[in-house]
Amino acid sequence: MTDRPALHIICSDRARNGKTLLARLLTDWILLGGGDPFVLDLDAPDAPLAARHPDRSLAADFSRVTGRVAVFDTIMNDAGRSHVLDLPARDLDVFLSEARKIGFLDAAREAGLEVVFLFMVDRSRKSVLKAREVSRAVAPCVLHPARNTYVGDLLDDDEVAELYLDLFVTGEIVLPKISAGAMATVEDPGFSFRDFVEGRIEAPSSFQQFELLDFTNTVFEQLAGLRLRLDLDNLRDMGLI
């Protein structure tokens, strides 16, 4: 596995579908692996992801010019470090437009950052089409789809499933469905996946303990698989394999 720093942009075209939950899981997975990720939460003023990492985060209002400058400058001034950017659906198109205008994605890659988009696909054909549009717009940066089965699935529609296959080429991240009680535990301000895995906190019942261990391990294994695929792609690009 390489130690190349990455900019992970967690995005979607819809709100409240698990995007911030995926950003939390990714941040804790990097921390558990010994990494030192910096969190950028564009969902100001609430900034729920930044609130969980007050010592390694920036909360920014991307609807303001000052917020946009702060986000881009923070990343480029610390390009030797991995970043997790939680991008609200309302700011997706603005972010892509501004990034294209100033050549941000190319500059980030030239600075040594691997830029990876994780697009949380919602339960509609429109959402899949938007993910495909974003994938084309950010190329050669990589876009991987993600699904949150807690809020419902989209692949029981054959037309949608066929469209989704184009995104699935390099795999996906799936958040398994868990009980409402387990989700309430996860959303508690004192809960972190890192502390849970390392045994510093426990679920309120044995059932939830097993349920959340299975959920967390499943997602972490998928993130490790994604990291391995990206590393292999980098080695191929360098002609080493």
NORGIUR-V720253 format. One record per residue. N is the residue number from 0. PHI is phi in whole degrees, -180 to 180 (NA if undefined). PSI is psi in degrees with one decimal (none if undefined). BURIAL is # if it has 16 or more other ideal C-beta (glycine too) atoms within 10 Angstrom, else .. Layout:
BEGIN
n:phi:psi:burial
N:PHI:PSI:BURIAL
N:PHI:PSI:BURIAL
END
This chain:
BEGIN
n:phi:psi:burial
0:NA:138.6:.
1:-88:163.7:.
2:-105:21.5:.
3:-63:126.9:.
4:-67:151.3:#
5:-132:148.9:#
6:-106:109.5:#
7:-98:117.8:#
8:-108:108.9:#
9:-93:118.4:#
10:-143:171.0:#
11:-168:167.5:#
12:-99:0.7:#
13:-132:153.0:#
14:-92:159.8:.
15:59:47.7:.
16:-126:13.5:#
17:105:8.8:#
18:-64:-47.9:#
19:-67:-33.0:#
20:-62:-43.2:#
21:-64:-40.0:#
22:-63:-38.6:#
23:-63:-47.4:#
24:-60:-44.7:#
25:-63:-44.4:#
26:-61:-46.0:#
27:-68:-32.9:#
28:-66:-41.7:#
29:-64:-43.0:#
30:-62:-42.3:#
31:-64:-28.3:.
32:-84:6.1:.
33:90:5.9:.
34:-80:172.4:.
35:-132:66.5:.
36:-73:149.5:#
37:-108:134.7:#
38:-102:130.9:#
39:-119:115.5:#
40:-111:111.0:#
41:-91:4.9:#
42:-91:52.3:#
43:-78:150.8:#
44:-88:-13.0:.
45:-68:-46.8:.
46:47:62.3:#
47:-65:-30.8:#
48:-73:-45.4:#
49:-62:-34.4:#
50:-63:-26.5:.
51:-84:-11.6:#
52:-135:61.9:#
53:-63:-21.8:.
54:-93:-1.6:.
55:-146:47.4:#
56:-151:161.9:#
57:-133:127.1:#
58:-101:125.6:#
59:-137:143.3:#
60:-94:103.6:#
61:-76:-7.9:#
62:-75:-12.5:.
63:-106:146.4:.
64:-59:-40.4:.
65:-62:-36.5:.
66:-67:-41.5:#
67:-64:-44.8:#
68:-62:-42.4:.
69:-62:-41.6:#
70:-65:-52.9:#
71:-64:-41.3:#
72:-67:-40.7:.
73:-59:-42.5:.
74:-69:-48.7:#
75:-70:-28.1:.
76:-79:-8.7:.
77:-138:50.0:.
78:-73:-6.8:#
79:-87:6.9:.
80:-124:145.6:#
81:-75:147.3:#
82:-129:147.6:#
83:-121:116.6:#
84:-111:117.7:#
85:-94:108.3:#
86:-107:111.2:#
87:-62:150.9:#
88:-58:-36.5:#
89:-64:-22.3:.
90:-105:3.0:#
91:-59:-53.2:#
92:-66:-37.3:.
93:-65:-43.2:.
94:-60:-47.1:#
95:-64:-40.8:#
96:-65:-46.7:.
97:-67:-41.1:#
98:-62:-40.4:#
99:-69:-39.1:.
100:-61:-39.7:.
101:-102:4.2:.
102:67:33.2:.
103:-64:-45.4:#
104:-63:-42.5:#
105:-65:-41.2:.
106:-65:-39.2:.
107:-64:-41.8:#
108:-67:-40.2:.
109:-65:-28.6:.
110:-80:-2.8:.
111:105:1.3:.
112:-86:134.5:#
113:-88:118.9:#
114:-96:119.6:#
115:-127:123.9:#
116:-96:130.3:#
117:-113:108.2:#
118:-101:114.6:#
119:-79:106.0:#
120:-80:129.9:#
121:-86:-170.4:#
122:-93:49.8:#
123:-154:158.5:.
124:-62:-39.3:.
125:-59:-39.8:.
126:-68:-40.4:#
127:-65:-42.0:#
128:-63:-37.3:.
129:-66:-40.3:#
130:-62:-40.5:#
131:-65:-39.4:#
132:-63:-45.0:.
133:-65:-40.0:#
134:-58:-42.8:#
135:-70:-37.0:.
136:-69:-30.6:#
137:-99:-3.6:#
138:-57:140.4:.
139:-87:7.2:.
140:-63:153.8:#
141:-91:136.4:#
142:-118:126.0:#
143:-114:133.1:#
144:-78:154.6:#
145:-136:150.7:#
146:-133:141.7:#
147:-113:102.9:#
148:-73:-10.0:.
149:-65:-36.4:#
150:-93:2.4:.
151:118:165.3:.
152:-119:166.2:#
153:-121:-8.8:#
154:-87:4.5:#
155:-81:-4.7:.
156:-99:114.8:.
157:-59:-40.4:.
158:-64:-43.7:.
159:-66:-41.6:#
160:-62:-38.2:.
161:-66:-41.2:.
162:-64:-37.0:#
163:-68:-27.1:#
164:-59:-31.7:.
165:-65:-29.4:.
166:-83:-22.3:#
167:-83:-0.1:.
168:-52:-43.1:.
169:-106:19.8:.
170:98:-176.0:.
171:-151:168.5:#
172:-114:125.5:#
173:-118:125.4:.
174:-90:113.2:#
175:-64:154.3:.
176:-73:134.0:.
177:-127:167.5:#
178:-69:161.1:.
179:-62:-35.6:.
180:-65:-42.2:.
181:-66:-38.2:#
182:-65:-37.8:#
183:-62:-38.5:.
184:-64:-44.2:#
185:-63:-36.4:#
186:-82:-7.8:.
187:-61:136.1:.
188:-59:-23.6:.
189:-89:-0.3:.
190:-93:134.5:#
191:-137:143.9:#
192:-66:-32.7:#
193:-64:-50.2:#
194:-63:-36.6:.
195:-65:-48.2:#
196:-65:-36.6:#
197:-85:3.6:.
198:81:13.3:.
199:-82:-21.2:.
200:-135:157.7:.
201:-131:157.8:.
202:-72:158.8:#
203:-71:-10.2:.
204:-145:158.9:.
205:-62:-38.5:.
206:-60:-49.1:.
207:-65:-33.4:#
208:-59:-49.1:.
209:-66:-41.3:.
210:-61:-45.3:#
211:-76:-31.1:#
212:-63:-43.6:.
213:-65:-44.0:.
214:-60:-51.0:#
215:-65:-46.5:#
216:-63:-37.5:.
217:-62:-46.7:.
218:-69:-41.6:#
219:-63:-37.3:#
220:-65:-37.7:.
221:-68:-40.2:#
222:-64:-38.1:#
223:-65:-38.7:.
224:-65:-39.5:.
225:-62:-44.5:#
226:-61:-40.7:#
227:-65:-42.5:.
228:-63:-40.8:.
229:-65:-40.5:#
230:-64:-41.9:.
231:-65:-39.7:.
232:-62:-40.8:.
233:-64:-41.4:.
234:-65:-37.0:.
235:-66:-42.5:.
236:-61:-33.6:.
237:-84:-1.2:.
238:73:21.5:.
239:-91:-14.2:.
240:-138:none:.
END
